[in-house]
Amino acid sequence: MLDLEEKLLADRDGSLRRKLIGDLHELQQRLQGELRQMNSRSRYVELQGAVQAVTAAVQVLQTLNVPAVSGQPVKSKNSK
């Protein structure tokens, strides 16, 4: 299990999850601002990829099935 995954599973009140989503939204806005400026073609492609990655990370965090969010127990991939 990744360290971040362990921290999110232990995040009973959802504060870590909300902070991460907020930080990612700030990063997303900053990257989108950079996209609106003059960039080389390669830099523009890099920025687009970064925006897509941040958007995907936000979506994962928003749909993450953790006890604090869903009220349901989390099933480990290793549990039988």
N, CA, C and O atoms as a Tinker XYZ file with bonds, in Angstrom:
   320  protein
     1  N      0.843000   -1.174000    0.000000    73     2
     2  CA     0.000000    0.000000    0.000000    64     1     3
     3  C      0.893000    1.243000    0.000000    63     2     4     5
     4  O      1.912000    1.283000    0.689000    81     3
     5  N      0.514000    2.222000   -0.753000    73     3     6
     6  CA     1.270000    3.463000   -0.807000    64     5     7
     7  C      1.047000    4.278000    0.459000    63     6     8     9
     8  O      0.004000    4.170000    1.103000    81     7
     9  N      2.024000    5.083000    0.806000    73     7    10
    10  CA     1.932000    5.923000    1.988000    64     9    11
    11  C      0.701000    6.832000    1.918000    63    10    12    13
    12  O     -0.017000    6.977000    2.907000    81    11
    13  N      0.460000    7.436000    0.766000    73    11    14
    14  CA    -0.699000    8.316000    0.609000    64    13    15
    15  C     -1.997000    7.532000    0.765000    63    14    16    17
    16  O     -2.954000    8.019000    1.367000    81    15
    17  N     -2.026000    6.343000    0.231000    73    15    18
    18  CA    -3.217000    5.506000    0.361000    64    17    19
    19  C     -3.496000    5.189000    1.829000    63    18    20    21
    20  O     -4.644000    5.225000    2.272000    81    19
    21  N     -2.445000    4.881000    2.574000    73    19    22
    22  CA    -2.603000    4.607000    4.007000    64    21    23
    23  C     -3.120000    5.837000    4.740000    63    22    24    25
    24  O     -3.987000    5.727000    5.607000    81    23
    25  N     -2.593000    7.003000    4.397000    73    23    26
    26  CA    -3.033000    8.240000    5.046000    64    25    27
    27  C     -4.490000    8.535000    4.717000    63    26    28    29
    28  O     -5.241000    8.985000    5.582000    81    27
    29  N     -4.896000    8.287000    3.478000    73    27    30
    30  CA    -6.287000    8.523000    3.105000    64    29    31
    31  C     -7.227000    7.551000    3.803000    63    30    32    33
    32  O     -8.336000    7.922000    4.188000    81    31
    33  N     -6.790000    6.316000    3.966000    73    31    34
    34  CA    -7.615000    5.340000    4.678000    64    33    35
    35  C     -7.760000    5.712000    6.153000    63    34    36    37
    36  O     -8.780000    5.413000    6.774000    81    35
    37  N     -6.748000    6.358000    6.707000    73    35    38
    38  CA    -6.783000    6.768000    8.109000    64    37    39
    39  C     -7.471000    8.126000    8.298000    63    38    40    41
    40  O     -7.681000    8.554000    9.433000    81    39
    41  N     -7.813000    8.785000    7.234000    73    39    42
    42  CA    -8.409000   10.126000    7.251000    64    41    43
    43  C     -9.910000   10.029000    7.551000    63    42    44    45
    44  O    -10.736000   10.152000    6.646000    81    43
    45  N    -10.248000    9.812000    8.798000    73    43    46
    46  CA   -11.637000    9.542000    9.195000    64    45    47
    47  C    -12.577000   10.721000    8.984000    63    46    48    49
    48  O    -13.761000   10.520000    8.715000    81    47
    49  N    -12.074000   11.950000    9.101000    73    47    50
    50  CA   -12.959000   13.105000    8.942000    64    49    51
    51  C    -12.926000   13.700000    7.532000    63    50    52    53
    52  O    -13.653000   14.652000    7.245000    81    51
    53  N    -12.091000   13.148000    6.655000    73    51    54
    54  CA   -12.028000   13.608000    5.270000    64    53    55
    55  C    -11.230000   14.877000    5.061000    63    54    56    57
    56  O    -11.217000   15.418000    3.956000    81    55
    57  N    -10.562000   15.367000    6.098000    73    55    58
    58  CA    -9.834000   16.635000    5.975000    64    57    59
    59  C     -8.647000   16.535000    5.018000    63    58    60    61
    60  O     -8.395000   17.462000    4.248000    81    59
    61  N     -7.926000   15.431000    5.059000    73    59    62
    62  CA    -6.788000   15.260000    4.145000    64    61    63
    63  C     -7.280000   15.209000    2.702000    63    62    64    65
    64  O     -6.698000   15.840000    1.819000    81    63
    65  N     -8.329000   14.473000    2.471000    73    63    66
    66  CA    -8.898000   14.340000    1.133000    64    65    67
    67  C     -9.338000   15.712000    0.613000    63    66    68    69
    68  O     -9.050000   16.058000   -0.533000    81    67
    69  N    -10.029000   16.490000    1.438000    73    67    70
    70  CA   -10.464000   17.832000    1.026000    64    69    71
    71  C     -9.271000   18.739000    0.744000    63    70    72    73
    72  O     -9.291000   19.511000   -0.214000    81    71
    73  N     -8.228000   18.648000    1.579000    73    71    74
    74  CA    -7.035000   19.479000    1.362000    64    73    75
    75  C     -6.355000   19.119000    0.048000    63    74    76    77
    76  O     -5.959000   20.001000   -0.713000    81    75
    77  N     -6.221000   17.822000   -0.218000    73    75    78
    78  CA    -5.593000   17.390000   -1.472000    64    77    79
    79  C     -6.399000   17.863000   -2.681000    63    78    80    81
    80  O     -5.827000   18.339000   -3.662000    81    79
    81  N     -7.708000   17.736000   -2.612000    73    79    82
    82  CA    -8.548000   18.189000   -3.722000    64    81    83
    83  C     -8.396000   19.696000   -3.914000    63    82    84    85
    84  O     -8.300000   20.171000   -5.045000    81    83
    85  N     -8.374000   20.444000   -2.822000    73    83    86
    86  CA    -8.174000   21.896000   -2.913000    64    85    87
    87  C     -6.835000   22.251000   -3.530000    63    86    88    89
    88  O     -6.755000   23.117000   -4.402000    81    87
    89  N     -5.781000   21.579000   -3.076000    73    87    90
    90  CA    -4.445000   21.823000   -3.633000    64    89    91
    91  C     -4.401000   21.501000   -5.124000    63    90    92    93
    92  O     -3.796000   22.229000   -5.912000    81    91
    93  N     -5.047000   20.405000   -5.497000    73    91    94
    94  CA    -5.062000   20.016000   -6.911000    64    93    95
    95  C     -5.866000   21.011000   -7.750000    63    94    96    97
    96  O     -5.495000   21.299000   -8.888000    81    95
    97  N     -6.954000   21.534000   -7.204000    73    95    98
    98  CA    -7.714000   22.554000   -7.934000    64    97    99
    99  C     -6.878000   23.813000   -8.148000    63    98   100   101
   100  O     -6.929000   24.417000   -9.219000    81    99
   101  N     -6.110000   24.211000   -7.137000    73    99   102
   102  CA    -5.225000   25.370000   -7.287000    64   101   103
   103  C     -4.183000   25.120000   -8.373000    63   102   104   105
   104  O     -3.923000   25.992000   -9.202000    81   103
   105  N     -3.595000   23.940000   -8.366000    73   103   106
   106  CA    -2.609000   23.580000   -9.383000    64   105   107
   107  C     -3.245000   23.580000  -10.769000    63   106   108   109
   108  O     -2.652000   24.060000  -11.735000    81   107
   109  N     -4.446000   23.041000  -10.853000    73   107   110
   110  CA    -5.172000   22.985000  -12.121000    64   109   111
   111  C     -5.408000   24.398000  -12.673000    63   110   112   113
   112  O     -5.221000   24.634000  -13.866000    81   111
   113  N     -5.812000   25.322000  -11.823000    73   111   114
   114  CA    -6.033000   26.707000  -12.253000    64   113   115
   115  C     -4.739000   27.362000  -12.709000    63   114   116   117
   116  O     -4.718000   28.087000  -13.704000    81   115
   117  N     -3.664000   27.106000  -11.979000    73   115   118
   118  CA    -2.361000   27.667000  -12.354000    64   117   119
   119  C     -1.914000   27.144000  -13.724000    63   118   120   121
   120  O     -1.426000   27.903000  -14.561000    81   119
   121  N     -2.088000   25.837000  -13.936000    73   119   122
   122  CA    -1.702000   25.240000  -15.220000    64   121   123
   123  C     -2.563000   25.772000  -16.355000    63   122   124   125
   124  O     -2.059000   26.043000  -17.445000    81   123
   125  N     -3.850000   25.922000  -16.109000    73   123   126
   126  CA    -4.736000   26.453000  -17.148000    64   125   127
   127  C     -4.384000   27.895000  -17.491000    63   126   128   129
   128  O     -4.502000   28.316000  -18.642000    81   127
   129  N     -3.948000   28.653000  -16.478000    73   127   130
   130  CA    -3.483000   30.011000  -16.736000    64   129   131
   131  C     -2.250000   30.012000  -17.621000    63   130   132   133
   132  O     -2.117000   30.848000  -18.516000    81   131
   133  N     -1.348000   29.073000  -17.370000    73   131   134
   134  CA    -0.154000   28.959000  -18.216000    64   133   135
   135  C     -0.517000   28.549000  -19.636000    63   134   136   137
   136  O      0.134000   28.967000  -20.594000    81   135
   137  N     -1.550000   27.735000  -19.769000    73   135   138
   138  CA    -1.981000   27.310000  -21.114000    64   137   139
   139  C     -2.465000   28.496000  -21.947000    63   138   140   141
   140  O     -2.328000   28.489000  -23.170000    81   139
   141  N     -3.030000   29.516000  -21.294000    73   139   142
   142  CA    -3.568000   30.681000  -22.007000    64   141   143
   143  C     -2.478000   31.632000  -22.482000    63   142   144   145
   144  O     -2.749000   32.555000  -23.251000    81   143
   145  N     -1.249000   31.412000  -22.029000    73   143   146
   146  CA    -0.152000   32.282000  -22.432000    64   145   147
   147  C      0.565000   31.694000  -23.640000    63   146   148   149
   148  O      0.319000   30.555000  -24.037000    81   147
   149  N      1.436000   32.477000  -24.200000    73   147   150
   150  CA     2.219000   32.022000  -25.349000    64   149   151
   151  C      3.202000   30.953000  -24.887000    63   150   152   153
   152  O      3.988000   31.175000  -23.966000    81   151
   153  N      3.151000   29.800000  -25.530000    73   151   154
   154  CA     4.039000   28.688000  -25.217000    64   153   155
   155  C      4.525000   28.054000  -26.510000    63   154   156   157
   156  O      3.882000   28.151000  -27.555000    81   155
   157  N      5.660000   27.413000  -26.414000    73   155   158
   158  CA     6.109000   26.611000  -27.548000    64   157   159
   159  C      5.136000   25.439000  -27.690000    63   158   160   161
   160  O      4.402000   25.112000  -26.757000    81   159
   161  N      5.141000   24.828000  -28.840000    73   159   162
   162  CA     4.252000   23.695000  -29.075000    64   161   163
   163  C      4.503000   22.578000  -28.066000    63   162   164   165
   164  O      3.559000   21.990000  -27.537000    81   163
   165  N      5.773000   22.287000  -27.801000    73   163   166
   166  CA     6.084000   21.202000  -26.872000    64   165   167
   167  C      5.664000   21.552000  -25.440000    63   166   168   169
   168  O      5.185000   20.686000  -24.708000    81   167
   169  N      5.838000   22.805000  -25.043000    73   167   170
   170  CA     5.425000   23.228000  -23.697000    64   169   171
   171  C      3.899000   23.169000  -23.565000    63   170   172   173
   172  O      3.377000   22.778000  -22.521000    81   171
   173  N      3.197000   23.554000  -24.614000    73   171   174
   174  CA     1.736000   23.504000  -24.606000    64   173   175
   175  C      1.244000   22.062000  -24.414000    63   174   176   177
   176  O      0.316000   21.811000  -23.645000    81   175
   177  N      1.869000   21.138000  -25.114000    73   175   178
   178  CA     1.505000   19.721000  -24.985000    64   177   179
   179  C      1.794000   19.225000  -23.568000    63   178   180   181
   180  O      0.997000   18.486000  -22.990000    81   179
   181  N      2.929000   19.632000  -23.014000    73   179   182
   182  CA     3.266000   19.256000  -21.630000    64   181   183
   183  C      2.222000   19.788000  -20.652000    63   182   184   185
   184  O      1.785000   19.068000  -19.755000    81   183
   185  N      1.829000   21.032000  -20.823000    73   183   186
   186  CA     0.840000   21.639000  -19.932000    64   185   187
   187  C     -0.515000   20.952000  -20.054000    63   186   188   189
   188  O     -1.197000   20.733000  -19.053000    81   187
   189  N     -0.902000   20.612000  -21.279000    73   187   190
   190  CA    -2.164000   19.893000  -21.473000    64   189   191
   191  C     -2.136000   18.552000  -20.747000    63   190   192   193
   192  O     -3.112000   18.168000  -20.103000    81   191
   193  N     -1.032000   17.853000  -20.851000    73   191   194
   194  CA    -0.884000   16.575000  -20.163000    64   193   195
   195  C     -0.941000   16.742000  -18.659000    63   194   196   197
   196  O     -1.539000   15.923000  -17.961000    81   195
   197  N     -0.323000   17.798000  -18.157000    73   195   198
   198  CA    -0.342000   18.057000  -16.715000    64   197   199
   199  C     -1.759000   18.362000  -16.241000    63   198   200   201
   200  O     -2.175000   17.884000  -15.185000    81   199
   201  N     -2.501000   19.148000  -17.008000    73   199   202
   202  CA    -3.891000   19.457000  -16.648000    64   201   203
   203  C     -4.720000   18.175000  -16.636000    63   202   204   205
   204  O     -5.530000   17.969000  -15.732000    81   203
   205  N     -4.526000   17.330000  -17.615000    73   203   206
   206  CA    -5.272000   16.063000  -17.661000    64   205   207
   207  C     -4.930000   15.178000  -16.464000    63   206   208   209
   208  O     -5.815000   14.545000  -15.888000    81   207
   209  N     -3.673000   15.133000  -16.096000    73   207   210
   210  CA    -3.246000   14.313000  -14.956000    64   209   211
   211  C     -3.849000   14.840000  -13.654000    63   210   212   213
   212  O     -4.317000   14.058000  -12.826000    81   211
   213  N     -3.839000   16.151000  -13.472000    73   211   214
   214  CA    -4.403000   16.746000  -12.263000    64   213   215
   215  C     -5.916000   16.518000  -12.224000    63   214   216   217
   216  O     -6.471000   16.208000  -11.169000    81   215
   217  N     -6.574000   16.669000  -13.356000    73   215   218
   218  CA    -8.017000   16.423000  -13.431000    64   217   219
   219  C     -8.337000   14.982000  -13.059000    63   218   220   221
   220  O     -9.299000   14.727000  -12.334000    81   219
   221  N     -7.548000   14.049000  -13.544000    73   219   222
   222  CA    -7.749000   12.635000  -13.215000    64   221   223
   223  C     -7.528000   12.388000  -11.728000    63   222   224   225
   224  O     -8.266000   11.619000  -11.112000    81   223
   225  N     -6.526000   13.029000  -11.149000    73   223   226
   226  CA    -6.254000   12.858000   -9.719000    64   225   227
   227  C     -7.415000   13.384000   -8.883000    63   226   228   229
   228  O     -7.791000   12.761000   -7.890000    81   227
   229  N     -7.983000   14.514000   -9.268000    73   227   230
   230  CA    -9.143000   15.060000   -8.558000    64   229   231
   231  C    -10.312000   14.093000   -8.649000    63   230   232   233
   232  O    -10.994000   13.848000   -7.653000    81   231
   233  N    -10.550000   13.544000   -9.827000    73   231   234
   234  CA   -11.654000   12.599000  -10.003000    64   233   235
   235  C    -11.469000   11.362000   -9.136000    63   234   236   237
   236  O    -12.429000   10.869000   -8.544000    81   235
   237  N    -10.254000   10.865000   -9.059000    73   235   238
   238  CA    -9.980000    9.689000   -8.222000    64   237   239
   239  C    -10.270000   10.012000   -6.763000    63   238   240   241
   240  O    -10.929000    9.234000   -6.074000    81   239
   241  N     -9.784000   11.151000   -6.289000    73   239   242
   242  CA   -10.012000   11.526000   -4.896000    64   241   243
   243  C    -11.495000   11.754000   -4.606000    63   242   244   245
   244  O    -11.972000   11.427000   -3.519000    81   243
   245  N    -12.216000   12.308000   -5.561000    73   243   246
   246  CA   -13.637000   12.562000   -5.351000    64   245   247
   247  C    -14.453000   11.270000   -5.301000    63   246   248   249
   248  O    -15.490000   11.216000   -4.640000    81   247
   249  N    -13.995000   10.248000   -5.988000    73   247   250
   250  CA   -14.761000    9.001000   -6.027000    64   249   251
   251  C    -14.162000    7.920000   -5.138000    63   250   252   253
   252  O    -14.656000    6.793000   -5.104000    81   251
   253  N    -13.105000    8.263000   -4.424000    73   251   254
   254  CA   -12.423000    7.303000   -3.575000    64   253   255
   255  C    -13.368000    6.754000   -2.514000    63   254   256   257
   256  O    -14.058000    7.516000   -1.837000    81   255
   257  N    -13.399000    5.448000   -2.371000    73   255   258
   258  CA   -14.270000    4.782000   -1.419000    64   257   259
   259  C    -13.521000    4.568000   -0.112000    63   258   260   261
   260  O    -12.938000    3.511000    0.129000    81   259
   261  N    -13.555000    5.607000    0.732000    73   259   262
   262  CA   -12.930000    5.491000    2.046000    64   261   263
   263  C    -14.016000    5.607000    3.102000    63   262   264   265
   264  O    -15.043000    6.239000    2.852000    81   263
   265  N    -13.822000    5.020000    4.271000    73   263   266
   266  CA   -14.854000    5.037000    5.302000    64   265   267
   267  C    -15.382000    6.421000    5.638000    63   266   268   269
   268  O    -16.585000    6.585000    5.843000    81   267
   269  N    -14.507000    7.422000    5.698000    73   267   270
   270  CA   -14.948000    8.767000    6.066000    64   269   271
   271  C    -15.877000    9.350000    5.022000    63   270   272   273
   272  O    -16.708000   10.205000    5.330000    81   271
   273  N    -15.742000    8.890000    3.787000    73   271   274
   274  CA   -16.543000    9.425000    2.703000    64   273   275
   275  C    -17.821000    8.626000    2.523000    63   274   276   277
   276  O    -18.897000    9.204000    2.364000    81   275
   277  N    -17.717000    7.314000    2.547000    73   275   278
   278  CA   -18.862000    6.484000    2.203000    64   277   279
   279  C    -19.560000    5.855000    3.394000    63   278   280   281
   280  O    -20.705000    5.417000    3.284000    81   279
   281  N    -18.880000    5.806000    4.531000    73   279   282
   282  CA   -19.447000    5.134000    5.685000    64   281   283
   283  C    -19.379000    3.621000    5.583000    63   282   284   285
   284  O    -19.901000    2.919000    6.450000    81   283
   285  N    -18.752000    3.115000    4.550000    73   283   286
   286  CA   -18.647000    1.687000    4.309000    64   285   287
   287  C    -17.209000    1.236000    4.553000    63   286   288   289
   288  O    -16.278000    2.017000    4.360000    81   287
   289  N    -17.020000   -0.006000    4.971000    73   287   290
   290  CA   -15.651000   -0.508000    5.138000    64   289   291
   291  C    -14.961000   -0.650000    3.796000    63   290   292   293
   292  O    -15.600000   -0.875000    2.768000    81   291
   293  N    -13.654000   -0.514000    3.823000    73   291   294
   294  CA   -12.847000   -0.646000    2.614000    64   293   295
   295  C    -12.363000   -2.071000    2.512000    63   294   296   297
   296  O    -11.840000   -2.632000    3.475000    81   295
   297  N    -12.537000   -2.652000    1.347000    73   295   298
   298  CA   -12.056000   -4.007000    1.121000    64   297   299
   299  C    -10.664000   -3.937000    0.527000    63   298   300   301
   300  O    -10.451000   -3.303000   -0.507000    81   299
   301  N     -9.741000   -4.575000    1.168000    73   299   302
   302  CA    -8.373000   -4.639000    0.681000    64   301   303
   303  C     -8.299000   -5.642000   -0.451000    63   302   304   305
   304  O     -9.034000   -6.630000   -0.465000    81   303
   305  N     -7.415000   -5.391000   -1.398000    73   303   306
   306  CA    -7.207000   -6.330000   -2.499000    64   305   307
   307  C     -6.677000   -7.651000   -1.982000    63   306   308   309
   308  O     -6.857000   -8.687000   -2.622000    81   307
   309  N     -6.024000   -7.625000   -0.825000    73   307   310
   310  CA    -5.442000   -8.823000   -0.263000    64   309   311
   311  C     -6.380000   -9.559000    0.680000    63   310   312   313
   312  O     -6.061000  -10.663000    1.122000    81   311
   313  N     -7.542000   -8.968000    1.001000    73   311   314
   314  CA    -8.461000   -9.632000    1.919000    64   313   315
   315  C     -9.207000  -10.745000    1.206000    63   314   316   317
   316  O     -9.422000  -10.694000   -0.005000    81   315
   317  N     -9.596000  -11.745000    1.972000    73   315   318
   318  CA   -10.253000  -12.901000    1.365000    64   317   319
   319  C    -11.722000  -12.896000    1.649000    63   318   320
   320  O    -12.438000  -13.798000    1.214000    81   319
